[in-house]
Amino acid sequence: MEPLAHWPAAARAGIVGVLTDIDDTLTTEGAVGDDVVRALQALADAGLHVIPVTGRPVGWSEPFARAWPVDAIVAENGSVALTHRGPGAPLRKLYTQDAPTRAANYARMQEVARRIVREVPGATISRDSGGRETDIAVDHSEFAHLPQERIDQVVALMRSQGMNATVSSIHVNGWYGDHNKLSGARWVVRELLGRDLDAELQRGVYVGDSTNDVLMFEHFPHSVGVANIRRFEAQLAFKPRYVTQGERGVGFAEVARAILEARKPSARA
């Protein structure tokens, strides 16, 4: 991982889209600070597309999709998107799975969740689970603490039941379906913007902080980890290309400044 300052200005100047994780990337101690809100607004004012992609539930994401100057929020690791385009426009919810599939998967997932609580000592379902529609989440670092061996046990149990499983900075997420953060990003960029994400990879950047961002770090030529990613560095099969000086929201604001400064005429001269 190279310092963010090594990201060439010419590459930064060509960025037109920013995809980003939320927890511990936009948030600091669970809150989105004024510096992050200003950074999001500055990116939007400059004409950039901004799409957070998160493991958080769709219900939890709704107020942020309404309030933030973003094109959409992709929630639950790529299965559902919220978009709110233009003042006064209603919030739209889009799914990658049809309603019968979601209902069948939901019932199966609840049984797995009950089994995890029974079989893994200390495991608790995340407090935001009331807003989840297409996945389950086990808390390991938000309001509870699970040691790594128990996190590994949760992941193994989910996968033994045919689920996908991934670990964020706060939760272990599990779901049925072939979606993930990358497929969700591709889907929403195509559906909402009419663009092919893979055809424009050099014009996008992904910002994240943990092991559930590895697929995005691998795929995006321009990828950035906020500084707190170093706690997961040994576990990353693919690391981000660059890393910020600041942690969490401070690091994201640092990325936004780097992009916007490179777009100024004086920087391109």
C-alpha positions in Angstrom: 0.0 0.0 0.0 1.5 3.3 -1.1 0.8 6.7 0.5 -2.1 8.5 -1.1 0.3 11.2 -2.1 1.8 8.8 -4.6 -1.5 8.7 -6.6 -0.6 10.5 -9.8 -2.5 13.8 -10.3 -3.3 12.9 -13.9 -5.1 9.7 -12.7 -6.9 11.6 -10.0 -8.0 14.3 -12.4 -9.7 11.6 -14.6 -11.9 10.2 -11.8 -15.7 10.6 -12.4 -17.0 8.1 -9.9 -16.4 7.4 -6.3 -17.6 4.1 -4.7 -17.1 3.8 -1.0 -17.8 1.6 2.0 -19.6 3.3 4.9 -18.7 1.9 8.3 -15.3 3.0 9.5 -14.7 4.6 6.0 -17.3 7.4 6.1 -18.1 7.0 9.8 -16.0 7.7 12.8 -17.2 6.1 16.1 -20.4 5.3 14.3 -21.2 8.8 13.1 -20.7 10.7 9.9 -18.9 13.9 10.6 -19.4 17.3 9.1 -16.1 16.9 7.2 -17.4 13.8 5.4 -20.7 15.5 4.6 -18.8 18.5 3.1 -16.6 16.1 1.2 -19.6 14.3 -0.3 -21.2 17.6 -1.3 -18.0 18.9 -2.8 -17.7 15.7 -5.0 -21.3 16.0 -6.0 -21.0 19.7 -6.8 -18.0 18.9 -9.0 -20.2 16.5 -11.0 -18.8 13.2 -9.7 -21.0 10.2 -9.1 -20.8 9.0 -5.6 -22.2 5.6 -4.5 -21.7 4.1 -1.1 -21.7 0.2 -1.1 -22.3 -1.3 2.3 -23.1 -4.4 4.2 -25.5 -2.4 6.3 -29.2 -3.1 6.0 -31.5 -1.3 3.6 -33.7 0.0 6.5 -30.6 1.5 8.3 -29.5 3.1 5.0 -32.8 4.8 4.1 -32.2 8.1 6.0 -28.8 8.4 4.6 -30.0 7.8 1.1 -32.4 10.7 1.6 -30.0 13.1 3.2 -26.6 12.6 1.5 -25.8 14.0 -1.9 -25.2 10.6 -3.5 -26.6 8.9 -6.6 -27.6 5.8 -4.6 -26.7 3.6 -1.7 -26.1 -0.1 -2.4 -27.0 -2.0 0.8 -26.7 -5.6 2.1 -23.6 -6.4 0.1 -25.0 -5.7 -3.3 -28.6 -7.1 -3.2 -30.6 -3.9 -2.8 -30.2 -0.2 -3.8 -31.8 3.0 -2.6 -31.9 6.0 -4.9 -33.2 9.5 -4.4 -32.5 11.6 -7.5 -33.5 15.3 -7.3 -35.2 17.5 -4.7 -38.5 16.1 -3.6 -38.1 12.9 -5.6 -39.4 9.8 -3.8 -36.9 7.2 -2.5 -36.8 4.2 -4.8 -35.8 0.7 -3.7 -34.4 -1.7 -6.2 -33.6 -5.4 -5.7 -31.4 -7.9 -7.5 -33.7 -10.8 -6.4 -37.5 -11.2 -7.0 -39.9 -11.2 -4.1 -40.5 -15.0 -3.9 -36.7 -15.6 -3.8 -36.2 -13.0 -1.1 -39.0 -14.6 1.0 -37.6 -18.1 0.7 -34.0 -17.0 1.4 -35.2 -14.9 4.4 -36.7 -17.9 6.1 -33.6 -20.1 5.5 -31.4 -17.3 6.9 -33.3 -16.9 10.1 -32.8 -20.6 10.9 -29.1 -20.2 10.3 -29.1 -17.1 12.6 -30.8 -19.1 15.4 -28.2 -21.9 15.0 -25.3 -19.4 15.2 -26.6 -18.0 18.4 -27.1 -21.5 19.9 -23.7 -22.9 18.8 -21.2 -20.1 18.8 -20.4 -18.9 22.4 -21.0 -15.1 22.7 -22.5 -14.7 19.2 -25.3 -12.1 19.0 -27.3 -10.9 16.0 -26.6 -7.3 15.1 -28.8 -4.6 16.5 -29.6 -3.3 13.0 -31.1 -6.7 12.0 -34.7 -5.3 12.0 -33.8 -3.4 8.8 -32.4 -6.4 7.0 -34.2 -8.0 4.1 -31.7 -10.2 2.2 -28.9 -11.1 4.7 -28.1 -11.7 8.3 -25.4 -10.1 10.4 -23.6 -11.2 13.6 -22.0 -8.4 15.7 -18.3 -8.8 16.4 -17.1 -5.3 17.1 -20.0 -2.8 17.1 -21.9 -3.4 20.4 -20.3 -6.8 21.2 -16.9 -8.4 20.9 -16.1 -11.8 19.4 -12.6 -13.0 19.3 -11.2 -14.1 15.9 -11.7 -17.8 16.6 -15.4 -17.2 17.1 -15.6 -15.0 14.0 -14.1 -17.8 12.1 -16.6 -20.2 13.5 -19.5 -18.0 12.5 -18.1 -17.7 8.9 -17.6 -21.5 8.7 -21.1 -22.2 9.9 -22.7 -19.8 7.4 -20.7 -21.4 4.6 -21.5 -24.9 5.7 -25.2 -23.9 5.1 -24.4 -22.8 1.6 -24.3 -19.1 2.4 -21.9 -16.5 1.2 -20.1 -14.9 4.2 -17.9 -11.9 4.6 -16.4 -10.0 7.6 -16.6 -6.2 7.8 -15.1 -4.0 10.5 -18.1 -4.6 12.7 -20.2 -7.5 11.5 -20.1 -11.0 9.9 -22.6 -10.9 7.1 -24.1 -14.0 5.5 -26.6 -14.3 2.5 -28.0 -16.5 -0.2 -27.4 -15.4 -3.8 -24.6 -14.6 -6.1 -24.5 -10.9 -5.4 -21.6 -9.1 -3.7 -20.3 -5.6 -3.4 -18.8 -5.7 -6.9 -21.8 -7.1 -8.7 -24.0 -4.7 -6.8 -21.9 -1.8 -7.9 -21.9 -3.0 -11.6 -25.7 -3.4 -11.4 -26.6 0.0 -9.9 -24.2 1.9 -12.3 -25.9 0.2 -15.2 -29.4 0.6 -13.9 -29.2 4.2 -12.7 -26.5 5.7 -14.9 -26.6 3.6 -18.0 -22.9 3.0 -17.9 -20.6 0.0 -17.9 -18.5 0.0 -14.7 -15.9 -2.4 -16.1 -15.4 -0.3 -19.2 -14.6 2.8 -17.1 -12.5 1.3 -14.3 -9.7 3.8 -14.8 -12.2 6.6 -14.2 -13.4 5.3 -10.8 -12.0 4.8 -7.4 -13.1 2.6 -4.5 -12.5 3.5 -0.9 -12.7 1.0 2.0 -11.4 -0.2 5.3 -11.7 -4.0 5.8 -11.6 -7.5 4.5 -15.1 -7.3 3.0 -13.6 -4.7 0.6 -11.0 -7.1 -0.9 -13.0 -7.9 -4.0 -13.2 -4.2 -4.8 -9.5 -3.6 -4.0 -8.7 -6.4 -6.4 -10.9 -5.1 -9.2 -10.3 -1.3 -9.1 -7.0 0.0 -10.5 -7.6 3.0 -8.3 -8.3 1.8 -4.8 -7.7 3.5 -1.4 -7.8 2.2 2.1 -8.4 4.6 4.9 -5.6 4.3 7.5 -7.5 2.1 9.9 -7.3 -0.7 7.3 -3.9 -1.5 8.7 -5.6 -3.5 11.5 -6.7 -6.0 8.8 -3.6 -5.8 6.6 -2.4 -9.3 7.4 -5.8 -10.7 6.4 -6.1 -8.9 3.0 -5.7 -11.2 0.0 -5.7 -8.1 -2.1 -4.7 -4.7 -0.6 -5.7 -1.3 -1.8 -3.2 0.5 -4.0 -3.0 3.5 -1.8 -3.6 4.3 1.9 -4.6 7.6 3.5 -2.8 9.3 6.5 -6.1 9.8 8.3 -8.4 7.1 9.7 -12.1 6.6 9.0 -14.0 9.8 7.9 -10.8 11.9 8.0 -9.3 9.5 5.5 -12.2 9.7 3.2 -12.2 13.5 3.2 -8.5 13.2 2.4 -9.4 11.2 -0.7 -12.0 13.7 -1.8 -9.6 16.6 -1.5 -7.0 14.7 -3.5 -9.4 14.1 -6.4 -10.8 17.6 -6.4 -7.5 19.3 -6.2 -6.3 17.4 -9.2 -9.3 18.6 -11.2 -8.4 22.2 -10.7 -7.0 23.9 -13.9 -3.8 24.9 -12.0 -3.2 21.2 -11.1 -3.6 20.1 -14.7 -1.4 22.8 -16.2 
